[in-house]
Structures are given as C-alpha cells and as structure tokens.
C-alpha cells in the first residue's frame, strides 16, 4: 500500500485560490474517505496534506492570515481552556474552525434556560446536558480533525497544574472571579501564556499574561462579579471571546501578541477600546 503522503497527494486537486492563482487543495470528502480507508485520524490526513503544501479545503479561507506552515503549526498545537459557557463556547467554536489540533476543556455545569441568551453551545436540545458533553459533540460536528477532551469537572488550585500539563497555552473562559487567580498562577508554574477575558454589561477586557507577570486576576480580587448586576448580553460575550480567540491563534502559531503584558479595555456603549499596561 502506498504511504499516507502519496495517497493524500493523489486525492489533491489543483484549484483556484481565493486570493488568486492556483494551488493544491484536499477536498473534505477526500479527507474523510482517506481517514477511513487508511485507518488514521482526520488530523493525520490534514497534517500529511499540509506537510506537502496541500491545503485542506476547509481551511482555504484561513489563507491570507495563515500560511500553509502556520496552519500546520496550529494543527499541531495544544490548548487548555477552563469554562465552556458564554466565553468558552464561542472560543471553542473559533479554535475548532481555525484548526487548533488538540483542545482540553473543563466545565462542571449543565446548560440552563438562562444560558440561552448568549452561550453558543446552549440550545433547547442541550438544556440539562453537561456543557462538557455538548462541547465534544459540537467540535466533532465542526472539525473531526480536532481532538477534544472535555471534563465535567470543577477545577481547583490542586487540579489545575495537571489539567494544563502538555498545553502550550491556557485560556481563562471562566465566569465570575473565584478561580481566575488560581488559573493564572497555574499557567505561570507551567511556563505557558494565559489568555484571559471577562465582560459585564457592555464592557469587558482581554489580556495576555506572560508566565510570572501580573494579570487582571491580581487586581480584580475574588469577590462578587459585576456581570451579576450588569448582565451578560450576547454581543459583549461574542466580542470578548473573538478577541481572546484571535490572541490564542496568534500565540499558537508563534507570533508575538501585542497584548502581552497588557490589557484591552472594551466599552461597546461608547465603541471605545483602550489598551493599558499591567506592568
């Protein structure tokens, strides 16, 4: 039997690219068939294609922002995220569509009716379903090449280091303030950057915390959260989550973040964005 690379190359097609010119592209149907016929994962098929400069068709519109090499690096990356509610559901969706290869996530909650206004994974069919279970189902539907491990668990200070083991990046998609500092500290011990964000009403923030550097959790404390009184409208959640995902993709592909050591303050009521240094 021919090697995997040869089989992938046989199934690739020359196609016109969105930015002009032509390139080798692997159709989705061929990707699925090859994985089944060769007994390998969809991720292995996609990586075999990218290693030959062949772009899986599902990622064509990533080009211009990601090269073939960048897409390969993203597919080989590992991210760990805590929280699969409002922020987490949107971040998970974007990372899976972009092609982050391995995602570990944790959330102990189930979906309730009041989640329907802004949590992407919350639909009527998933009410009372564990958020971790819904996350696995959603990623499999979106991009079977993405390996997702979702834990129905509430992480505490003692369990966070093990959860982050092997990850290149941590994402703080928590609601409230209680566990944010513990996650920031665990990321520092693991030696990986943390992308964190939060929102309340029409305001929010996104920050990138380098290992051992100060982060928002140190200044906000662990008391009551402003989102309880100001609300959590869908538009604010989506904006903050999109910015978090943008920084995650940037870092996982080896690019420096302009937010490293800083914090982006967001005010959708005034359509104002301000960047401040955290020291």
MARLUM-659495 format. One record per residue: y, z, x of N, C-alpha, C in turn. Coordinates in steps of 0.2 Angstrom, whole numbers, padded with zeros to 4 digits, always signed. Atoms other than C-alpha are relative to their C-alpha. Example, Ala and Ser with C-alpha at 12.3 -4.5 7.8 and 13.67 -1.06 7.14 Angstrom:
! residues 2
-0006+0000+0004-0022+0039+0062+0006+0000+0004-0006-0001-0004-0005+0036+0068+0005+0003-0004
This chain:
! residues 279
-0006+0000+0004+0000+0000+0000+0006+0000+0004-0006+0000-0004+0017-0004+0006+0004+0007+0000-0003-0006-0001+0028+0010+0012+0006+0000-0006-0005-0002+0005+0041+0018+0000+0006-0005+0001-0006+0004-0001+0056+0009+0008-0001-0007-0002+0001+0007+0002+0048-0008+0006-0001-0001-0007+0000+0001+0007+0044-0006-0012+0006+0001-0003-0006-0001+0003+0061+0000-0016+0004-0006+0002-0004+0006-0002+0069-0015-0006-0003-0006-0005+0002+0006+0005+0058-0027-0017+0003+0001-0007-0003-0001+0007+0065-0019-0033+0007-0001+0000-0008+0000+0000+0083-0020-0027+0002-0007-0002-0003+0007+0002+0094-0034-0034+0007+0000+0003-0007+0001-0003+0110-0042-0027+0004-0001-0007-0005+0000+0006+0124-0038-0040+0007+0000+0002-0007+0000-0001+0142-0040-0041+0003+0007-0001-0003-0007+0000+0151-0023-0037+0006+0001-0004-0007-0001+0004+0165-0016-0047+0006-0001+0004-0006+0001-0004+0177-0017-0033+0000-0007+0003+0000+0007-0003+0172-0035-0029-0005-0001+0005+0006+0001-0005+0159-0043-0018-0006+0001-0003+0006-0001+0003+0141-0041-0020-0004+0005+0005+0004-0005-0004+0128-0028-0014-0006+0001-0003+0006-0001+0003+0111-0022-0016+0000+0006-0004+0000-0006+0005+0108-0011-0031-0007+0001-0003+0007-0002+0003+0092-0002-0038+0001+0001-0008+0000-0002+0007+0091-0003-0057-0003+0006-0002+0003-0007+0002+0087+0013-0067-0007-0001-0002+0007+0001+0002+0071+0005-0074-0004+0000+0006+0004+0000-0006+0065+0001-0057-0001+0007+0003+0001-0007-0003+0069+0018-0051-0005+0004-0003+0005-0004+0004+0059+0026-0065-0007-0002+0002+0007+0003+0000+0044+0014-0063-0002+0002+0007+0002-0001-0007+0044+0016-0044-0003+0008+0001+0002-0007-0001+0043+0035-0045-0007+0002-0003+0006-0001+0003+0029+0035-0057-0006-0004+0003+0005+0004-0003+0019+0021-0048-0002+0003+0007+0001-0003-0007+0021+0029-0031-0002+0007+0000+0001-0007+0000+0019+0047-0037+0005+0004+0004-0005-0004-0003+0035+0053-0030+0006+0002-0005-0006-0002+0005+0051+0061-0037+0005-0006+0000-0006+0005+0000+0066+0051-0043+0005+0001+0006-0005-0001-0005+0076+0059-0030-0002-0003+0007+0003+0004-0006+0064+0052-0016+0002-0007-0001-0001+0007+0000+0066+0035-0023+0008-0002+0001-0007+0001-0001+0085+0036-0024+0002+0001+0008-0002-0001-0007+0086+0043-0006-0003-0006+0004+0003+0006-0003+0074+0029+0000+0005-0006-0001-0004+0006+0001+0086+0016-0008+0007+0001+0004-0006-0001-0004+0102+0024+0000-0001+0000+0007+0001+0001-0007+0094+0025+0017+0000-0007+0002+0000+0007-0001+0093+0006+0016+0007-0003-0002-0006+0003+0002+0111+0004+0010+0000-0003-0007+0000+0002+0007+0105+0001-0008+0002+0005-0004-0003-0005+0004+0115+0009-0021-0004+0001-0007+0002-0001+0007+0106+0016-0037+0005-0002-0005-0005+0002+0004+0114+0008-0051+0004+0005-0004-0003-0005+0003+0118+0024-0059+0006+0003+0003-0006-0003-0004+0130+0029-0045+0005-0006+0002-0004+0005-0002+0139+0012-0044+0008+0002-0001-0007-0002+0002+0155+0019-0052+0002+0006+0004-0002-0005-0004+0155+0033-0039+0003-0003+0006-0003+0003-0006+0159+0020-0026+0008-0001+0000-0007-0001-0001+0177+0020-0020+0002+0007+0001-0001-0007-0001+0176+0038-0020-0005+0003+0005+0006-0002-0004+0159+0040-0012-0003-0007+0003+0004+0005-0003+0151+0028+0001-0007+0001-0001+0007-0001+0000+0133+0025+0002-0002+0006+0004+0002-0006-0004+0132+0038+0016+0002+0006-0004-0002-0006+0004+0142+0050+0005-0004+0002-0005+0004-0001+0005+0131+0048-0009-0007+0003+0002+0006-0003-0002+0116+0051+0001+0000+0007+0002-0001-0007-0002+0123+0067+0008+0001+0004-0006+0000-0004+0006+0127+0073-0009-0007+0001-0003+0007+0000+0003+0109+0069-0015-0004+0005+0004+0003-0004-0004+0103+0079+0000+0002+0007+0000-0003-0007+0000+0114+0094-0004-0003+0005-0005+0003-0006+0004+0110+0111-0012+0006+0004-0002-0005-0005+0003+0122+0121-0023-0003+0005-0004+0002-0006+0004+0121+0138-0031+0005+0002-0005-0006-0002+0005+0131+0142-0047-0002+0006-0004+0001-0006+0005+0132+0158-0057+0005-0001-0006-0004+0001+0006+0137+0156-0075-0002-0007-0003+0002+0006+0003+0131+0142-0087+0004-0001-0007-0004+0000+0006+0144+0145-0101+0005-0006+0000-0006+0005+0001+0161+0136-0103+0001-0003+0007-0001+0003-0006+0165+0133-0085-0007-0003+0003+0006+0002-0003+0147+0132-0079-0004-0006-0003+0003+0006+0003+0141+0119-0092+0003-0006+0002-0004+0006-0002+0155+0107-0088-0001-0001+0008+0002+0002-0007+0152+0109-0069-0007-0002+0001+0006+0002+0000+0134+0107-0071-0001-0007-0002+0000+0007+0002+0136+0091-0080+0003-0005+0005-0003+0004-0005+0148+0084-0067-0004-0001+0006+0004+0001-0007+0137+0088-0052-0006-0004-0001+0006+0004+0002+0122+0081-0061+0001-0007+0000-0002+0007+0001+0131+0065-0065+0001-0003+0007-0002+0003-0007+0138+0063-0047-0006+0000+0004+0006+0001-0004+0120+0066-0040-0001+0005+0005+0002-0005-0004+0120+0083-0032-0007+0001+0000+0007+0000+0000+0102+0084-0026-0004+0006-0003+0004-0006+0002+0097+0102-0029+0005+0005-0003-0005-0005+0003+0106+0115-0041-0004+0006-0002+0003-0007+0002+0101+0133-0043+0005+0003-0004-0005-0003+0005+0110+0141-0058-0003+0007-0003+0002-0006+0003+0109+0158-0066+0004+0002-0006-0004-0003+0005+0114+0165-0083-0005+0003-0005+0005-0004+0004+0106+0178-0094+0001-0001-0007-0002+0000+0007+0114+0174-0110-0003-0005-0004+0002+0005+0004+0109+0164-0125+0006-0003-0004-0006+0003+0003+0121+0152-0135+0001+0003-0007-0002-0002+0007+0130+0159-0150+0005-0004-0003-0005+0005+0004+0141+0151-0163+0007+0000+0003-0007+0000-0002+0157+0157-0155+0001-0004+0007+0000+0004-0006+0152+0146-0139+0001-0007-0002+0000+0007+0002+0153+0130-0149+0007-0003+0001-0007+0003+0000+0172+0128-0147+0001-0003+0007-0002+0002-0006+0171+0125-0128-0006-0001+0005+0005+0001-0004+0154+0126-0120-0004-0006-0001+0002+0007+0000+0147+0109-0116-0008+0000-0002+0008+0000+0001+0128+0114-0117-0001+0004-0007+0000-0003+0007+0132+0123-0134+0000-0005-0005+0000+0004+0006+0127+0113-0149-0004+0003-0005+0003-0004+0005+0120+0118-0165-0007+0000+0001+0008+0000-0002+0102+0113-0159-0001+0006+0005+0002-0004-0006+0104+0125-0144+0002+0008-0002-0001-0007+0002+0110+0141-0154-0006+0004+0001+0005-0005-0001+0100+0156-0149-0005-0002+0006+0004+0002-0006+0092+0146-0134+0003+0003+0006-0003-0002-0006+0094+0153-0117+0004-0005+0003-0004+0005-0003+0108+0145-0108-0004-0004+0006+0004+0002-0005+0096+0143-0093-0004-0006-0002+0004+0005+0003+0084+0133-0103+0003-0006-0002-0004+0006+0003+0097+0122-0111+0002-0004+0006-0003+0003-0006+0104+0118-0093-0006-0004+0003+0005+0004-0003+0087+0112-0087-0002-0006-0004+0001+0005+0004+0084+0101-0102+0006-0005+0001-0006+0005-0001+0102+0093-0100+0000-0004+0006+0000+0004-0006+0100+0089-0082-0005-0005+0000+0006+0005+0000+0083+0081-0084+0002-0006-0004-0002+0006+0004+0091+0070-0098+0005-0004+0004-0006+0003-0004+0106+0066-0087-0003-0004+0006+0002+0003-0007+0098+0063-0070-0006+0003+0003+0006-0003-0002+0080+0067-0067-0001+0000+0008+0000-0001-0007+0083+0065-0048+0003+0007+0002-0003-0006-0002+0092+0081-0048-0005+0006-0001+0004-0005+0001+0081+0096-0045+0004+0006-0002-0003-0006+0002+0087+0111-0055-0004+0006-0002+0004-0006+0001+0081+0128-0055+0005+0005-0004-0004-0004+0004+0089+0139-0069-0003+0006-0002+0003-0007+0001+0086+0158-0070+0003+0003-0006-0002-0004+0005+0088+0168-0086+0001+0007+0003+0000-0006-0004+0094+0182-0076+0008+0002+0001-0007-0002-0001+0110+0193-0074+0000+0002+0007+0000-0001-0007+0113+0193-0055+0004+0006+0001-0004-0005-0002+0119+0209-0047+0001+0000+0007-0002+0001-0007+0125+0213-0030-0006+0000+0005+0006+0000-0004+0107+0216-0023-0004-0006-0001+0004+0006+0001+0100+0200-0030+0004-0006+0002-0004+0006-0001+0115+0188-0026-0002-0003+0007+0002+0003-0007+0110+0186-0007-0006-0005-0001+0006+0004+0001+0093+0179-0012+0001-0006-0004-0002+0006+0004+0100+0168-0025+0003-0005+0004-0003+0005-0004+0111+0160-0013-0003-0003+0006+0004+0002-0006+0098+0158+0001-0001-0008+0000+0001+0007+0000+0097+0140+0006+0006-0005-0002-0006+0004+0003+0113+0134-0003+0005-0001+0005-0006+0002-0005+0127+0125+0006+0007+0002-0003-0007-0001+0003+0140+0130-0007-0002+0005-0006+0001-0005+0006+0142+0144-0021+0005-0002-0004-0005+0001+0005+0151+0141-0037+0000+0006-0005-0001-0005+0004+0158+0155-0047+0003-0002-0007-0001+0002+0006+0157+0150-0065+0000+0005-0005+0001-0006+0004+0157+0167-0072+0006+0001-0005-0005-0003+0005+0166+0174-0087+0002+0007+0002-0002-0007-0002+0176+0190-0085+0001+0001+0007-0001-0002-0007+0179+0199-0069-0005+0004+0004+0004-0005-0003+0165+0211-0066-0004-0002+0006+0004+0002-0006+0154+0201-0054+0003-0004+0005-0003+0005-0004+0166+0190-0046+0000+0002+0008-0001-0003-0007+0169+0201-0030-0007+0000+0003+0006+0000-0003+0151+0203-0028-0003-0007+0002+0002+0006-0002+0148+0185-0028+0004-0003+0006-0004+0002-0006+0162+0181-0016-0003+0004+0006+0003-0003-0006+0155+0194-0004-0007-0002+0002+0006+0003-0002+0138+0187-0005+0000-0007+0003-0001+0006-0003+0144+0170-0001+0002+0001+0007-0002-0001-0007+0153+0177+0014-0006+0002+0005+0006-0002-0004+0137+0185+0020-0004-0006+0002+0004+0006-0001+0128+0169+0018+0003-0006+0004-0003+0004-0005+0141+0160+0028+0002-0007-0004-0001+0006+0004+0145+0147+0014+0006+0001-0004-0006+0000+0004+0161+0142+0005-0002+0002-0008+0000-0001+0007+0164+0148-0013+0005-0004-0004-0005+0003+0004+0172+0138-0026+0001+0004-0007-0001-0005+0006+0179+0149-0040+0006-0002-0005-0005+0001+0005+0189+0147-0056+0000+0004-0006+0000-0004+0006+0194+0155-0071+0006-0002-0005-0005+0003+0005+0205+0152-0087+0001+0006-0005-0002-0005+0006+0214+0162-0101+0005-0004-0004-0005+0004+0004+0223+0153-0115+0001-0007+0003-0002+0006-0003+0232+0138-0107+0001+0000+0007-0001-0001-0007+0232+0145-0090-0006+0001+0004+0007-0001-0004+0219+0146-0076+0002-0001+0008+0000+0001-0007+0216+0144-0057-0006-0003+0002+0006+0002-0004+0204+0136-0045+0002+0002+0007-0001-0002-0007+0202+0142-0027-0007-0002+0004+0005+0001-0005+0191+0138-0012+0000+0006+0005+0000-0006-0005+0186+0154-0002-0005-0001+0005+0004+0000-0006+0180+0152+0015-0003+0006+0002+0004-0006-0002+0167+0164+0022+0004+0005+0004-0004-0006-0003+0176+0181+0026+0007+0000-0002-0008+0001+0002+0193+0175+0019+0001+0003-0007-0002-0003+0006+0202+0183+0005-0001-0005-0006+0001+0005+0006+0199+0176-0013+0003+0004-0006-0004-0003+0006+0206+0179-0030-0004+0006-0003+0004-0006+0003+0192+0192-0035+0003+0007+0003-0002-0006-0004+0200+0204-0022+0007+0002-0004-0006-0001+0002+0217+0203-0031+0000+0001-0008+0000+0000+0008+0212+0202-0050-0004+0006-0002+0003-0006+0002+0201+0218-0049-0006-0002-0005+0006+0000+0004+0186+0221-0061+0001+0003-0007-0001-0003+0007+0194+0227-0077-0001-0005-0005+0001+0005+0005+0196+0218-0093+0003-0007+0001-0002+0007-0002+0199+0199-0093+0005-0002-0006-0005+0003+0004+0214+0190-0100-0003-0005-0006+0003+0005+0005+0203+0177-0109-0002+0004-0007+0002-0004+0006+0198+0191-0122+0006+0000-0005-0006+0000+0004+0216+0191-0128+0003-0006-0001-0003+0006+0000+0222+0174-0124-0004-0006-0003+0004+0005+0003+0207+0164-0130-0003-0004+0006+0003+0004-0005+0197+0151-0121-0001-0007-0004+0000+0006+0003+0202+0134-0128-0004-0005+0004+0004+0005-0003+0191+0119-0124+0004-0004+0006-0004+0004-0005+0205+0109-0114+0001+0004+0006-0001-0004-0006+0208+0123-0102-0006+0001+0004+0006-0001-0003+0190+0126-0099-0002-0007+0004+0002+0006-0003+0187+0107-0095+0004-0002+0006-0004+0001-0005+0202+0106-0084-0002+0004+0006+0002-0005-0006+0197+0121-0073-0007-0003+0003+0007+0002-0003+0179+0115-0072+0000-0006+0003+0000+0007-0004+0183+0097-0067+0003+0001+0007-0003-0002-0007+0194+0104-0053-0005+0003+0005+0005-0003-0004+0180+0115-0047-0005-0005+0002+0005+0005-0001+0168+0101-0048+0002-0005+0006-0002+0004-0005+0179+0090-0038+0000+0003+0007+0000-0004-0006+0181+0103-0024-0007+0001+0002+0007-0001-0002+0162+0106-0024-0003-0007+0003+0003+0007-0002+0158+0087-0022+0004-0001+0007-0004+0001-0006+0172+0086-0008-0004+0004+0006+0003-0005-0005+0164+0101+0001-0007-0002+0002+0007+0002-0001+0146+0095-0001-0001-0007+0004+0000+0006-0003+0150+0078+0006+0003+0000+0007-0003-0001-0007+0158+0086+0022+0007-0001+0001-0007+0001-0001+0176+0083+0018+0003+0007-0001-0004-0006+0001+0189+0097+0020+0003+0001-0006-0003-0001+0006+0196+0105+0005+0007+0002+0001-0007-0002-0001+0215+0106+0003+0001+0006-0003-0001-0007+0003+0212+0122-0007-0003+0005+0004+0003-0006-0004+0203+0131+0007+0005+0005+0002-0004-0005-0001+0211+0147+0009+0006+0001-0005-0005+0000+0005+0222+0144-0006-0002+0000-0007+0001-0001+0007+0223+0144-0025+0005-0005-0004-0004+0005+0005+0229+0131-0038+0001+0004-0006-0002-0003+0006+0238+0139-0052+0001-0005-0006-0001+0005+0006+0237+0129-0069+0003+0003-0006-0003-0002+0007+0248+0130-0084+0001-0006-0004+0000+0006+0004+0244+0117-0097+0005+0001-0005-0006-0001+0005+0258+0124-0109+0006-0004+0003-0006+0003-0003+0271+0118-0096-0002-0006+0004+0002+0005-0005+0260+0105-0087+0002+0001+0007-0002-0002-0007+0263+0114-0071-0006+0002+0004+0005-0002-0005+0252+0115-0056+0003+0003+0007-0003-0003-0006+0257+0126-0041-0006+0003+0005+0005-0002-0005+0247+0129-0025+0003+0006+0004-0002-0006-0004+0248+0146-0016-0005+0002+0005+0004-0002-0006+0241+0153+0000-0003+0007-0002+0003-0007+0001+0229+0168-0001+0000+0003+0007+0000-0003-0006+0232+0172+0017-0004-0003+0006
